Amino acid sequence: MARNSEELLAYIRQGRTMTQGEKLRLIVSLSIPSILAQISATVMFFIDAAMVGHLGARATAAIGLVETTTWLMGGLASAANMGFSVQVAHFIGANDFEAARRVLRQALVCCFLWSLILSIGCIAIHTHLPYWLGGSADIAHDASLYFMLIGICGIFFQMEGLAGSMLKCSGNMKIPSALNILMCLMDVAFNYLFIYILDLGVMGAALGTGVAELITAALMLYFLLARSPISISLSSLLSPLSSFQPHIVKTAFKIGAPMGLQHLLMGGAQIVSTIIVAPLGTIAIAANSLAITVESLCYMPGFGIAEAATTLVGQGIGAGQRLLTRSFAYMSVGLGMVVMTVMGVLMWIFAPELMGIMSPVEDIIAQGADALRIEAWAEPMFAASIVCNGVFIGAADTIAAAIMSLTSMWAVRLTLAAALAPRFGLRGVWTAMAIELTFRGFIFLVRLFRGNWQKKD
């Protein structure tokens, strides 16, 4: 008899035995909504980039120059969210919903304050950032304006991400995934309005994204606070101000700080990578940025499966089911590698056509397609690193994953990229990336199968 994901999730909390088929069905049922949301988000960025790309190479390069820094800010926001969300998954796995609500109340206040700090930081550096990254004067104005507006909208991004991760860790993948798809559709509509109808260009791309995030954050918070298993009353929203619980925040810091440091240094590494690409010229900057957007079509399914793995591992550990947790981890990683291998093959075949959608400039298409075909070979092991990281987050084992990622990024990718870029151009940078992602996937698999990430349960 087929059972839905809610019934199967209850099996974890109840300590009931699950068949291999039921475990696979649960992983797939939780992964599919998240994968669809991730893909829709990628399509949104794909369409955004194509909209801007048709404004010309200069507009594309302006956004591409600061893109890695916006990822860094998003990663720092995500780390704060996961510090609290993983605790919620553990408490729900232990059937302690009241403790999960206490975590939620602390999270809302702490994450809001954190988002204010990040937004103020973005505003403070926006005029200098393009020049720090090696950008030329002809793209600096648009790049700084785009970064400032995205930074201001970071508060919406933070609260949307927090609410979404809380819902997912409670086992509800459908609502946040549906709302993320809606956000993508709104983003495209608002971008068309601001970029073309109102003729705001690069600034319009930032405004369209910001408005879409604002609406989605409001809807996500509604479903979390009023319609979820850990819903709380409006009056209790102020309780963290009068009943601050240091142990919750301390645990969130213990989980989130390594992730934040990882995002900080990984983001720093991506910024250094941008600096390596910048001297190659406007065409190379644009091709690099657009190829990264296209490549995300391959790895977003991996992130969707990783989110399911985080939920299942988190609840399994909360329920004290060691063997079940390990089984979920292995099956999730295997599924992710299969899916991303297929996506990598498709990317290799259709690389020129995909780049042609992004830009009409022949040189950008040629350089971007070469980069994508190099990267396609790394997708299976990239999947391993992505889903393994989701497993480790669910287990609150974030320190080792951060160290491995940072060592791989700084010691392998950047060293190779700096050596190869002067001679081989953008091909050299992407060859370094493919080698590093393969190495990272290997070391993550070693840790997964050694089982050290389960030492705390």
TORGU-93844 format. One record per residue (C-alpha): residue in three letters; chain; x, y, z. Coordinates in nm, 3 decimals. Each point is the difference from the previous one (the first is absolute). Last residue first. Layout:
REM TORGU-93844
  aa ch    east   north      up
 ALA  A       X       Y       Z
...
REM end
This chain:
REM TORGU-93844
  aa ch    east   north      up
 ASP  A   2.397   1.075   1.778
 LYS  A   0.318   0.205   0.015
 LYS  A   0.236  -0.226  -0.196
 GLN  A  -0.222  -0.014  -0.304
 TRP  A   0.221   0.226  -0.218
 ASN  A   0.289  -0.239   0.058
 GLY  A  -0.173  -0.266  -0.212
 ARG  A   0.304  -0.108  -0.202
 PHE  A  -0.229  -0.025  -0.301
 LEU  A  -0.102   0.366   0.011
 ARG  A   0.352   0.123   0.076
 VAL  A   0.144  -0.177  -0.305
 LEU  A  -0.289   0.123  -0.213
 PHE  A   0.077   0.360   0.098
 ILE  A   0.366  -0.051  -0.093
 PHE  A  -0.093  -0.126  -0.347
 GLY  A  -0.257   0.273  -0.067
 ARG  A   0.256   0.267   0.083
 PHE  A   0.256  -0.150  -0.239
 THR  A  -0.250  -0.007  -0.285
 LEU  A  -0.107   0.357   0.078
 GLU  A   0.365   0.112  -0.002
 ILE  A   0.081  -0.157  -0.337
 ALA  A  -0.310   0.154  -0.160
 MET  A   0.076   0.346   0.142
 ALA  A   0.361  -0.007  -0.117
 THR  A  -0.121  -0.093  -0.348
 TRP  A  -0.246   0.288   0.024
 VAL  A   0.275   0.255   0.067
 GLY  A   0.223  -0.144  -0.270
 ARG  A  -0.276   0.012  -0.259
 LEU  A  -0.059   0.366   0.092
 GLY  A   0.352   0.093  -0.109
 PHE  A   0.243  -0.284  -0.085
 ARG  A   0.338   0.160   0.070
 PRO  A  -0.074   0.273   0.254
 ALA  A  -0.292  -0.201   0.147
 LEU  A   0.189  -0.326   0.072
 ALA  A   0.216   0.092   0.301
 ALA  A  -0.253   0.224   0.175
 ALA  A  -0.272  -0.258  -0.067
 LEU  A   0.214  -0.287   0.134
 THR  A   0.073   0.175   0.329
 LEU  A  -0.356   0.126   0.025
 ARG  A  -0.156  -0.342  -0.052
 VAL  A   0.233  -0.224   0.203
 ALA  A   0.122   0.163   0.324
 TRP  A  -0.273   0.261   0.036
 MET  A  -0.306  -0.195  -0.108
 SER  A   0.103  -0.345   0.125
 THR  A   0.121   0.125   0.336
 LEU  A  -0.314   0.210   0.041
 SER  A  -0.233  -0.286  -0.083
 MET  A   0.178  -0.246   0.228
 ILE  A   0.011   0.243   0.293
 ALA  A  -0.367   0.090  -0.039
 ALA  A  -0.104  -0.364  -0.017
 ALA  A   0.203  -0.074   0.315
 ILE  A  -0.168   0.283   0.194
 THR  A  -0.359  -0.062  -0.112
 ASP  A  -0.099  -0.320   0.176
 ALA  A  -0.349   0.106   0.111
 ALA  A  -0.119  -0.342  -0.129
 GLY  A  -0.237   0.169  -0.244
 ILE  A   0.288   0.221  -0.109
 PHE  A   0.216  -0.308  -0.063
 VAL  A  -0.265  -0.157  -0.223
 GLY  A  -0.045   0.322  -0.199
 ASN  A   0.379   0.016  -0.044
 CYS  A  -0.005  -0.357  -0.128
 VAL  A  -0.265   0.110  -0.252
 ILE  A   0.213   0.282  -0.142
 SER  A   0.337  -0.179   0.012
 ALA  A  -0.133  -0.310  -0.174
 ALA  A  -0.178   0.208  -0.263
 PHE  A   0.329   0.176  -0.083
 MET  A   0.142  -0.350  -0.041
 PRO  A  -0.254  -0.084  -0.268
 GLU  A   0.017   0.351  -0.159
 ALA  A   0.376   0.017  -0.059
 TRP  A   0.002  -0.106  -0.367
 ALA  A  -0.263   0.264  -0.084
 GLU  A   0.237   0.277   0.113
 ILE  A   0.220  -0.025  -0.310
 ARG  A  -0.302   0.002  -0.228
 LEU  A  -0.139   0.303   0.182
 ALA  A   0.321   0.200  -0.041
 ASP  A   0.020  -0.067  -0.374
 ALA  A  -0.363   0.106  -0.038
 GLY  A   0.065   0.325   0.188
 GLN  A   0.299   0.092  -0.217
 ALA  A  -0.190  -0.063  -0.325
 ILE  A  -0.326   0.166   0.109
 ILE  A   0.181   0.309   0.132
 ASP  A   0.198   0.030  -0.324
 GLU  A  -0.319  -0.032  -0.206
 VAL  A  -0.193   0.276   0.181
 PRO  A  -0.376  -0.078  -0.010
 SER  A  -0.003  -0.083   0.372
 MET  A  -0.177  -0.230   0.243
 ILE  A  -0.201  -0.211  -0.245
 GLY  A   0.315  -0.059  -0.204
 MET  A   0.175  -0.121   0.313
 LEU  A  -0.256  -0.280   0.028
 GLU  A   0.035  -0.086  -0.370
 PRO  A   0.379  -0.014   0.022
 ALA  A  -0.008  -0.226   0.311
 PHE  A  -0.262  -0.246  -0.131
 ILE  A   0.200  -0.324   0.001
 TRP  A   0.220   0.074   0.301
 MET  A  -0.297   0.129   0.201
 LEU  A  -0.201  -0.313  -0.079
 VAL  A   0.282  -0.223   0.121
 GLY  A   0.036   0.207   0.316
 MET  A  -0.373  -0.025   0.072
 VAL  A   0.020  -0.380  -0.021
 THR  A   0.295  -0.001   0.239
 MET  A  -0.189   0.241   0.226
 VAL  A  -0.291  -0.242   0.040
 VAL  A   0.218  -0.305   0.067
 MET  A   0.224   0.181   0.250
 GLY  A  -0.297   0.139   0.191
 LEU  A  -0.166  -0.341   0.025
 GLY  A   0.317  -0.155   0.140
 VAL  A   0.039   0.279   0.255
 SER  A  -0.360  -0.037   0.115
 MET  A   0.028  -0.380   0.029
 TYR  A   0.315   0.019   0.211
 ALA  A  -0.138   0.265   0.238
 PHE  A  -0.342  -0.163   0.042
 SER  A   0.173  -0.327   0.086
 ARG  A   0.221   0.173   0.257
 THR  A  -0.304   0.155   0.168
 LEU  A  -0.182  -0.333   0.008
 LEU  A   0.300  -0.164   0.166
 ARG  A   0.032   0.272   0.266
 GLN  A  -0.363   0.044   0.098
 GLY  A   0.018   0.230   0.305
 ALA  A  -0.322   0.186  -0.086
 GLY  A   0.184   0.332  -0.018
 ILE  A   0.264  -0.168  -0.215
 GLY  A  -0.265  -0.124  -0.240
 GLN  A  -0.170   0.341  -0.004
 GLY  A   0.322   0.174  -0.100
 VAL  A   0.101  -0.272  -0.246
 LEU  A  -0.339   0.016  -0.172
 THR  A  -0.017   0.380  -0.012
 THR  A   0.360   0.050  -0.111
 ALA  A  -0.035  -0.276  -0.260
 ALA  A  -0.309   0.169  -0.148
 GLU  A   0.197   0.325  -0.026
 ALA  A   0.287  -0.189  -0.166
 ILE  A  -0.241  -0.144  -0.258
 GLY  A  -0.101   0.354  -0.099
 PHE  A   0.363   0.111   0.001
 GLY  A   0.085  -0.278  -0.243
 PRO  A  -0.289   0.100  -0.224
 MET  A   0.157   0.351  -0.005
 TYR  A   0.331  -0.138  -0.128
 CYS  A  -0.070  -0.041  -0.368
 LEU  A  -0.215   0.308  -0.070
 SER  A   0.262   0.189   0.203
 GLU  A   0.235  -0.054  -0.292
 VAL  A  -0.198   0.249  -0.208
 THR  A   0.039   0.274   0.263
 ILE  A   0.372  -0.071   0.036
 ALA  A   0.032   0.014  -0.380
 LEU  A  -0.167   0.344   0.001
 SER  A   0.247   0.141   0.254
 ASN  A   0.308  -0.149  -0.167
 ALA  A  -0.110   0.114  -0.346
 ALA  A  -0.061   0.356   0.127
 ILE  A   0.335   0.020   0.179
 ALA  A   0.176  -0.152  -0.303
 ILE  A  -0.161   0.249  -0.237
 THR  A   0.084   0.293   0.230
 GLY  A   0.369  -0.086   0.017
 LEU  A   0.240  -0.274   0.116
 PRO  A   0.113   0.234   0.280
 ALA  A  -0.331  -0.069   0.182
 VAL  A   0.032  -0.381   0.007
 ILE  A   0.258  -0.015   0.282
 ILE  A  -0.193   0.265   0.195
 THR  A  -0.315  -0.207  -0.045
 SER  A   0.186  -0.302   0.139
 VAL  A   0.106   0.215   0.296
 ILE  A  -0.369   0.076   0.052
 GLN  A  -0.075  -0.371  -0.017
 ALA  A   0.269  -0.060   0.263
 GLY  A  -0.150   0.269   0.221
 GLY  A  -0.336  -0.167  -0.039
 MET  A   0.161  -0.325   0.109
 LEU  A   0.164   0.187   0.289
 LEU  A  -0.320   0.165   0.114
 HIS  A  -0.224  -0.295  -0.086
 GLN  A   0.224  -0.233   0.201
 LEU  A   0.019   0.249   0.286
 GLY  A  -0.378   0.018  -0.001
 MET  A  -0.030  -0.378  -0.012
 PRO  A   0.248  -0.030   0.288
 ALA  A  -0.202   0.265   0.188
 GLY  A  -0.340  -0.157  -0.072
 ILE  A   0.011  -0.316   0.208
 LYS  A   0.180   0.138   0.307
 PHE  A  -0.178   0.334  -0.042
 ALA  A  -0.339  -0.172  -0.007
 THR  A   0.100  -0.196   0.310
 LYS  A   0.097   0.322   0.178
 VAL  A  -0.323   0.168  -0.112
 ILE  A  -0.204  -0.285   0.144
 HIS  A   0.208  -0.007   0.319
 PRO  A  -0.036   0.376   0.045
 GLN  A  -0.379  -0.006   0.037
 PHE  A  -0.135   0.357  -0.005
 SER  A  -0.335   0.017   0.174
 SER  A  -0.102   0.369  -0.014
 LEU  A   0.109   0.088  -0.353
 PRO  A  -0.046  -0.361  -0.113
 SER  A  -0.367   0.033   0.100
 LEU  A  -0.085   0.262  -0.261
 LEU  A  -0.125  -0.255  -0.253
 SER  A  -0.213  -0.158   0.273
 SER  A  -0.280   0.250  -0.053
 LEU  A  -0.029  -0.095  -0.366
 SER  A  -0.063  -0.362   0.088
 ILE  A   0.240  -0.277  -0.098
 SER  A  -0.005  -0.267  -0.270
 ILE  A   0.235  -0.296   0.050
 PRO  A  -0.213  -0.256  -0.186
 SER  A  -0.050   0.262  -0.276
 ARG  A  -0.296   0.218  -0.102
 ALA  A   0.021   0.331   0.190
 LEU  A   0.365   0.085   0.062
 LEU  A   0.161  -0.204  -0.278
 PHE  A  -0.271   0.050  -0.262
 TYR  A  -0.014   0.375   0.067
 LEU  A   0.379   0.031   0.008
 MET  A   0.024  -0.155  -0.347
 LEU  A  -0.266   0.235  -0.137
 ALA  A   0.174   0.313   0.131
 ALA  A   0.342  -0.123  -0.117
 THR  A  -0.140  -0.074  -0.347
 ILE  A  -0.140   0.353  -0.038
 LEU  A   0.330   0.159   0.106
 GLU  A   0.213  -0.236  -0.212
 ALA  A  -0.197   0.085  -0.317
 VAL  A   0.040   0.372   0.074
 GLY  A   0.374  -0.037   0.048
 THR  A   0.055  -0.206  -0.316
 GLY  A  -0.178   0.257  -0.215
 LEU  A   0.190   0.285   0.165
 ALA  A   0.338  -0.161  -0.065
 ALA  A  -0.075  -0.069  -0.367
 GLY  A  -0.143   0.351  -0.039
 MET  A   0.329   0.153   0.117
 VAL  A   0.174  -0.183  -0.284
 GLY  A  -0.229   0.158  -0.259
 LEU  A  -0.259   0.243   0.134
 ASP  A  -0.202   0.025  -0.323
 LEU  A  -0.341   0.013   0.173
 ILE  A  -0.142  -0.250  -0.249
 TYR  A   0.328  -0.182  -0.058
 ILE  A   0.197  -0.049   0.321
 PHE  A  -0.264   0.087   0.261
 LEU  A  -0.302  -0.174  -0.148
 TYR  A   0.190  -0.295  -0.148
 ASN  A   0.177  -0.041   0.333
 PHE  A  -0.332   0.010   0.183
 ALA  A  -0.143  -0.275  -0.217
 VAL  A   0.312  -0.217   0.017
 ASP  A   0.024   0.047   0.374
 MET  A  -0.367  -0.079   0.048
 LEU  A   0.039  -0.331  -0.182
 CYS  A   0.307  -0.085   0.207
 MET  A  -0.174   0.098   0.322
 LEU  A  -0.290  -0.229  -0.089
 ILE  A   0.245  -0.287  -0.039
 ASN  A   0.145   0.088   0.338
 LEU  A  -0.350   0.004   0.145
 ALA  A  -0.071  -0.347  -0.133
 SER  A   0.329  -0.129   0.144
 PRO  A  -0.065   0.162   0.337
 ILE  A  -0.348  -0.158   0.012
 LYS  A   0.091  -0.346  -0.132
 MET  A   0.307  -0.081   0.209
 ASN  A  -0.178  -0.026   0.335
 GLY  A   0.208  -0.240   0.211
 SER  A   0.062   0.226   0.302
 CYS  A   0.348   0.064  -0.138
 LYS  A  -0.164   0.122  -0.322
 LEU  A  -0.232   0.244   0.181
 MET  A   0.286   0.141   0.207
 SER  A   0.217   0.030  -0.314
 GLY  A  -0.270   0.196  -0.180
 ALA  A  -0.068   0.234   0.290
 LEU  A   0.369   0.077   0.039
 GLY  A   0.059   0.043  -0.373
 GLU  A  -0.293   0.238  -0.044
 MET  A   0.116   0.193   0.307
 GLN  A   0.357   0.034  -0.125
 PHE  A  -0.094   0.083  -0.361
 PHE  A  -0.239   0.272   0.115
 ILE  A   0.272   0.152   0.218
 GLY  A   0.245  -0.028  -0.290
 CYS  A  -0.208   0.246  -0.202
 ILE  A   0.235   0.279   0.102
 GLY  A   0.295  -0.210  -0.113
 ILE  A  -0.155  -0.070  -0.340
 LEU  A  -0.049   0.376  -0.041
 MET  A   0.361   0.077   0.094
 PHE  A   0.141  -0.272  -0.227
 TYR  A  -0.193   0.123  -0.303
 LEU  A   0.109   0.360   0.058
 SER  A   0.365  -0.102   0.040
 ALA  A  -0.001  -0.207  -0.322
 ASP  A  -0.179   0.266  -0.203
 HIS  A   0.251   0.266   0.104
 ALA  A   0.307  -0.223  -0.036
 ILE  A  -0.069  -0.122  -0.355
 ASP  A   0.182   0.269  -0.206
 ALA  A   0.246   0.071   0.284
 SER  A   0.166  -0.339  -0.028
 GLY  A  -0.045  -0.286   0.246
 GLY  A   0.293  -0.138   0.199
 LEU  A  -0.204  -0.139   0.287
 TRP  A   0.103   0.282   0.235
 TYR  A  -0.116   0.243  -0.272
 PRO  A  -0.347  -0.155  -0.014
 LEU  A  -0.021  -0.004   0.386
 HIS  A   0.077   0.365   0.072
 THR  A  -0.345   0.153  -0.057
 HIS  A  -0.183  -0.293   0.165
 ILE  A   0.209  -0.020   0.317
 ALA  A  -0.222   0.165   0.264
 ILE  A  -0.330  -0.100  -0.159
 CYS  A   0.100  -0.365   0.002
 GLY  A   0.109   0.018   0.365
 ILE  A  -0.329   0.162   0.102
 SER  A  -0.184  -0.284  -0.171
 LEU  A   0.209  -0.265   0.178
 ILE  A  -0.058   0.158   0.343
 LEU  A  -0.373   0.028  -0.065
 SER  A  -0.011  -0.366  -0.104
 TRP  A   0.161  -0.101   0.331
 LEU  A  -0.265   0.189   0.195
 PHE  A  -0.275  -0.183  -0.190
 CYS  A   0.177  -0.331   0.052
 CYS  A   0.022   0.048   0.377
 VAL  A  -0.363   0.109   0.042
 LEU  A  -0.162  -0.271  -0.211
 ALA  A   0.238  -0.269   0.124
 GLN  A  -0.081   0.046   0.368
 ARG  A  -0.370  -0.056  -0.065
 LEU  A   0.072  -0.299  -0.223
 VAL  A   0.219  -0.166   0.261
 ARG  A  -0.278   0.028   0.257
 ARG  A  -0.240  -0.149  -0.253
 ALA  A   0.227  -0.301  -0.051
 ALA  A   0.008  -0.049   0.379
 GLU  A  -0.380  -0.013  -0.005
 PHE  A   0.006  -0.253  -0.283
 ASP  A   0.199  -0.259   0.195
 ASN  A  -0.067  -0.318  -0.202
 ALA  A   0.373  -0.093   0.003
 GLY  A   0.015   0.033  -0.380
 ILE  A  -0.177   0.335   0.043
 PHE  A   0.272   0.109   0.243
 HIS  A   0.280  -0.102  -0.238
 ALA  A  -0.161   0.169  -0.300
 VAL  A  -0.055   0.320   0.202
 GLN  A   0.365   0.000   0.107
 VAL  A   0.100  -0.028  -0.365
 SER  A  -0.214   0.305  -0.075
 PHE  A   0.175   0.223   0.257
 GLY  A   0.357  -0.016  -0.127
 MET  A  -0.144  -0.048  -0.349
 ASN  A  -0.137   0.354  -0.011
 ALA  A   0.325   0.161   0.115
 ALA  A   0.196  -0.193  -0.264
 SER  A  -0.249   0.104  -0.269
 ALA  A   0.055   0.370   0.068
 LEU  A   0.377  -0.044  -0.025
 GLY  A  -0.048  -0.189  -0.326
 GLY  A  -0.219   0.273  -0.143
 MET  A   0.267   0.260   0.078
 LEU  A   0.262  -0.215  -0.173
 TRP  A  -0.226  -0.059  -0.298
 THR  A  -0.038   0.379  -0.032
 THR  A   0.380   0.022  -0.004
 THR  A   0.019  -0.261  -0.276
 GLU  A  -0.241   0.200  -0.213
 VAL  A   0.190   0.326   0.030
 LEU  A   0.188  -0.024  -0.333
 GLY  A  -0.271  -0.204  -0.172
 ILE  A  -0.251   0.280   0.049
 ALA  A   0.221   0.258  -0.172
 ALA  A   0.125  -0.257  -0.254
 THR  A  -0.354  -0.067  -0.120
 ALA  A  -0.069   0.372  -0.037
 ARG  A   0.322   0.049  -0.197
 ALA  A  -0.055  -0.303  -0.223
 GLY  A  -0.330   0.132  -0.131
 LEU  A  -0.360   0.066   0.102
 HIS  A  -0.077  -0.347  -0.132
 GLY  A   0.203  -0.144   0.284
 VAL  A  -0.220   0.181   0.253
 MET  A  -0.307  -0.189  -0.115
 ALA  A   0.201  -0.319  -0.047
 ALA  A   0.142   0.033   0.351
 ASP  A  -0.346   0.045   0.145
 ILE  A  -0.131  -0.293  -0.206
 PHE  A   0.275  -0.230   0.127
 PHE  A  -0.033   0.141   0.352
 MET  A  -0.370  -0.090  -0.009
 VAL  A   0.075  -0.334  -0.166
 THR  A   0.237  -0.068   0.288
 ALA  A  -0.268   0.087   0.252
 SER  A  -0.240  -0.227  -0.188
 ILE  A   0.258  -0.275   0.016
 GLN  A   0.045   0.046   0.373
 ALA  A  -0.376   0.005   0.056
 LEU  A  -0.047  -0.312  -0.211
 ILE  A   0.284  -0.168   0.187
 SER  A  -0.159   0.095   0.332
 PRO  A  -0.337  -0.139  -0.102
 ILE  A   0.169  -0.319  -0.130
 SER  A   0.235  -0.058   0.292
 LEU  A  -0.253  -0.067   0.275
 SER  A  -0.189  -0.257  -0.207
 VAL  A   0.327  -0.147  -0.131
 ILE  A   0.152  -0.048   0.345
 LEU  A  -0.326  -0.141   0.135
 ARG  A  -0.041  -0.241  -0.291
 LEU  A   0.360  -0.116   0.043
 LYS  A  -0.059  -0.068   0.368
 GLU  A  -0.329  -0.177  -0.071
 GLY  A   0.161  -0.218  -0.265
 GLN  A   0.289  -0.092   0.230
 THR  A  -0.255  -0.108   0.261
 MET  A  -0.062   0.206   0.313
 THR  A   0.001  -0.120   0.360
 ARG  A  -0.186   0.216   0.253
 GLY  A   0.178   0.228   0.248
 GLN  A  -0.311   0.217   0.048
 ARG  A   0.176   0.321  -0.101
 ILE  A   0.139  -0.161  -0.316
 TYR  A  -0.332  -0.169  -0.083
 ALA  A  -0.166   0.343   0.023
 LEU  A   0.208   0.105  -0.299
 LEU  A  -0.152  -0.293  -0.191
 GLU  A  -0.353   0.112   0.083
 GLU  A   0.073   0.360  -0.105
 SER  A   0.174  -0.120  -0.319
 ASN  A  -0.306  -0.188  -0.125
 ARG  A  -0.045  -0.374   0.027
 ALA  A  -0.049  -0.246  -0.281
 MET  A  -0.142  -0.339   0.105
REM end
